[in-house]
């Protein structure tokens, strides 16, 4: 028999907006939104307070549309330093309860509090943590309580803001299974229709689905999700997990030292494709790209640059790496090339400062890339190839 665990998932509510409201008390009770580019009417809403949400303001909504729904909406830019400091202080509070804290993003994390079992009721403990964060940081949060990470994550989403929800395995048929498949943690927005086409409309449908069919359509990942829908999740709360994913990269030693630009740029394209694949597998995007060059004489140089908006696609990574290469290359023969991405952020927290037209274009590109990735998953990475066009410095 597996030992009983007590796992909390803590999720800060409207974090970016709440940080600004805590900083400026005059904003309390008012509709507040954080936007990628608040000075532009075509900027995109990143997050909003619950007062703004009550008026229909939603994430990714253009500013002009949000203002139409809520004329009194106060729009502010994200203050990265305030957000970083608030996150740091919040996780310091969590660490005072247990060393087993796994940061998932800037505003959410898991806690393994198993050693408290028998000492204090879990709901009372959650209430103490929630009250302390509110008192010391003036920030709201929701907490999910469960025997594993998946159920705790699902529980924390069930009651916002300032919710505390318990989700035990015996509660699954009543609380979890009736939920739409779109509400299940781990299922991406772009795959929801694929699940629905199989007749899997709710989490309960997935829990009772044929494993062979799920594996055929979604591979091993599908079987993991099927297990989760039945409440099975043995993953430990790992304090080091967040640190492990601060960078994702690949490097390769060339077959021979070369000055051939076609070989060099084709190699960079292949490296960018590998990095993109790993970023997608981890569900993260990058806010920085680093290029490594090792020359024939073993001299090594690195160059890096931050990007305005988080990136993950091969073309974007390649564009940054190629730009760095052109600036850094001394025309000496190259022996090794490497591309790393850093300052990673979970996809759901990565926002782009887009105007409405490029946002729509981005959606179409995402649909195309999803189709390409489906083909590669079924027939292999070489089923679809992008070619490097040397003269234009772009892909075709």
N, C-alpha and C positions, 0 to 999 in steps of 0.2 A: 504493500500500500504506500502510495506517494505521500510524503509529509505535507501537511497543510501550510500554505504560505499566506501572508498578508501583504498584498501589493496595493499601493496607492498610485494613481495617475493624477498629477496636478497640472491644471491648464489655466493659465492666466486669462482673464476675460478682457477682450478688446484691448490687448496689451499696449500697443503703440498709442492708442487714444487715451487709455487709462493713465499712462505715464505722463502725458501732457496735462491731463486733468489734475493729477496729483501735484504737478509742478505749479499749476495756476488754479487755485481754488475757485476763482470766479467762473470757471468753466463747468463746475459741478451742476448736474441736472440739465445741462444744455446739449443740443445735438452737435457732436464734434466728429469730424472725419479727418483721417490722415491720407494725404494724396501724394502720388509720386512727383507731381509737378503742380502745386496748388495755384501758381500764377497763370497757368494755361487752362482755359475752359475745357480743352480736350484731354486734360490729364485724367488719370485713372485713380479711383478710390482704392486705397490699400486696406484700410479697416475703419470702423466707425463705432461710436458709442451706442449703447442700447437705445438711448433716446433718438438717435438718428435712424437706427434700424427700424424702430417703431413707425417711422415715416416712410419706410420703403427703401432706404439707402443700403446698398449692397456692395460688397467687395467686387472690384473690376468694373464697376459702373463708371461711365464718364462723368466728370465733374458737372457738366452742364445739365445732365439728366438728374443727378443727385440734387442740385440746387432747384431744379424745377419741382421735385417732389417735396423738398424741404428748404424753402427760401431762407430760413433762419440758420441754415447749416454753417457751422464755423469750420473752415478748412485750414489745416496746418500741415507743414512738412514733417517728416519723421526726423526726430532729433536722435541721431545714432549714439551720441555720447550718453544722453540721459537714459536711453533704452539699455545700453550696455551696463551702465551702473546699476539700474534697477534690477536687471537680470542677475547680475553678480550678487547683489544683496539678497535677492529672493533665494538663490541657490545656497547662499551661506546659511540662511535660516533653515532650509531643508536639511543641510548637512549637520546641523546641531541635533537632529533627531536620530540620524543613522548615517554611517559612512557609505551605505549602499544606496546612492543616489545616481541615477543615470539621466544625464541631460539629453533631451531629444532635440530641442531647439532653444532659441533664446528665451522662450516663455513657457516651456512645458518639460516635465520630467517624470520619471518613475522613482518610487521609493520602496525598498523592501523593509517592511516593519514587522517581520515575523516575530522578532524577539519581544514585541509588545503583547503578543497573544497571551491572554490570561491575566494581564496586568491592568489593562484599560480597554474599555469598549472601543472598537475601531471608529465608530461614528463620533464619539467624544474626542478621540485623538485627532481626527480630521478637523473637527470644529476648533480645536486649540490651534492647529497649524494655520487654518484659514483666518482665525481671529488675529493671530500674531502678524501675519502678512498685512492684514488690513490696518492694524494699529501702527506697525513700524514703517510700512511703505505707503499706506493709504491706497492699496491696490486690491481689486477683487479677483477671486479665483474660484474655480470649481474643482472638486476632488471626486474621483471615482475609486471605489473600494472593491477589491475582488481577490480571488485566489491566484490570478495570473495577470500578465501584462495586457493581453488582448481585452479581456473582460473589464479590466480597470480603465483602459482607454475608452471603450464603448460607454462605460458608466459615467465618466466625466463629461461626456457630450450630452447626456440625457437631461441635465438640469443646469441651465445657465441663465443669468449670472449667479454667482455665489451659491452654487448647488453642492450638495453632498449626496452621492448616490451609491448604494450598495448593490452589487450584481453578483449573486452566488450562482453556482452551477445549477441549483434546483430552480433558479429564477429564469433560466434561459428560455424555456418554451413560452413563458408568458411575457417576458420583458424584451428579449432579444429577437426571437424568430419572427414576430409580426413586422419588424422594421423593414423598410425598403432596402433592396440590395445596394442602392446608392448611398445608404448611410453606413455601410460596413467599412470599418477601418481596414485599409490595405487594398481596396478596390478602386482603381483609378477612374476618373470621370470618363475617359475615352473608351473604357472597356464596358461600361454599364450596359450599353445597347447590345453588346455581344452576349452578355449574360442573359439579358431579357429575351433575346432571340432563341435561347435554349429553353425558355419557359421558366427561368429562375428570376422571379420578381421580388422575392423577399429573402431575408437571411435564412429563414426556415426552409425555403425551397432549396437553398444551397446545402443546408445541413443534411437534407434527405436525398440529395442528387446522386446519380450513378457515378462512382469514382472513376470508372473507365472513360465515361463521356467527358467528365471534367478534365481529366488528364489529356485526353485527345485534343480538346479545344484550348486548354490553357497551360498544359505542361505541368511540371512539378509544382510550380507556384500555385496552380489551381488546387492541387491536393492540400497544400498548406492552408489555403483559405478555407477549404472544406473542413479541415480539422478545427480551425479557429471558430468556424460557425457552430461547431458542436462544443465549444468551450475548452478545447485542448490547446495549451500553450505552455511549454516547459522552459521557455527562454528565461535565463537569469537576468536580474537587474545588474547591469555591468557598468560600474563607474567610469571605466576607461573607454567605453564604446564611442562617446562623442569625440574624444581626442583622436581616436584612430582615423576618423574621416575628415581631418582637417585638410588633407590633400589627396588627390588621386592623380597618378601619372604613369607614363610608360616611357621607356627609352630603348634604343636598339643600336647595336654596333653594325656599321655598314660592312658589306662584303669586302670592300676595298676603300682605302682613303680616296676621296673624290672632291673635285670642284664642279662636277656636272650638276647644273641647277635642276635639270629635269629629275634626276635621281634624288636630289636633296628634297625638292618640294613634294615629290611622290611619297618619299619616306615620311615627311611631315604629315601628309594627308592620311597615311596609314596609321600613324601614331594618334592623330586626332580622332580617328574612327574608334580606336581601342579605348581612348580616354572617354569618349562619348558613351560607349557601351557600358563602361563601369559606373559612370555617373548615373546613368539611367537605372542600372541594377540597384544602386544604393538610394535612388529616389532623391538625388540632390542636384543642385546647380552651383556654378562657380562664379565668384566675383573677382577672380584673378587668374592670370595665366603666366607660367614661367617656362622659359626655353633654356635648355642646356646644350651647349656645343663643346665637343672635345675634338681638338685638332690632331693632325698626324703626329705631332711632337708631344702629345698627351697633355698639352695645355688645355685647361677647361675654363669656360666662361658661362655665366648664367645671367639672363636678363628677364625681368618680370614687369608686368604692368597690371593695374586694376582696370576693371571694365565698369562702365556706367550702370549697366543692367546685368543681372545674373545670366549666365549662358550655360548651355549644355550641348547644343548640336555641333556636329562635326565641322560644318562650314564656319561657324562662329569661332570655335577653338582654333581652327586652321588659319583663319584670317588674323587672329591675334599673334599666333606663333610665327606666321610668315612675316608679319610686320616686324616682330622682334628680330627675326633672323636677318632680314635685309639691313637693319640698323647695326647689327652686331658683327656680321660676317667680315672677316679680314681678307677674304679671297684665298686663304690658305686651305689646303685639303682637309676635309672633314672626316673624322673617324667615327664619331658617335653623335646621335641626336636624341634629345629627350623633351617631352612636353609634360608639364605638371599643371594641374589646376588646384587652386587653394582658396581659402576663405569660403568654404562651402556652406550652403544653406539648403535646408529641406525645400523641395519643390513647392510645397503648399505655402511657404513663407517667402518665396522668391517673387517679387513683383517687378513689373517693367514700367518705366515711365514712358508710356506710349500715348500718342494721340489716337483718336477713335479710328482713323483710317488704317494706321499701321497695326492697331490692335486686331482689326478684322483680318488684315493680311496675315498676321501672326497666327490666328486661329486656323486659317486655310493651310498654312505651312505645317502646322502641328498635325493636321489631319493627313496630309501627304506623308509626313515623316512617320506617322503611326502605321500607315499602310506599308511603307518600305520596311519598317522594323518587323511587321508581321510576316512579310515575305522572307526576310532574313532568318527569322526564328524558325520558319518552316523548312526552308531550302538551303540555309547556310549563309554565312556572311558574304560570300562571293556571288550570290544570286543577283544582287543589285550593286552596281559600282558607280561611284562618282568620279568623273575624270578631271584632272588638274589642267587648266588652260593657262599655260605659262605666260602668254603675252598679256592677258587681262589680269592675271593674279587672282582669278576667281575659279570657282568650280562650275562645271557644266554637266 
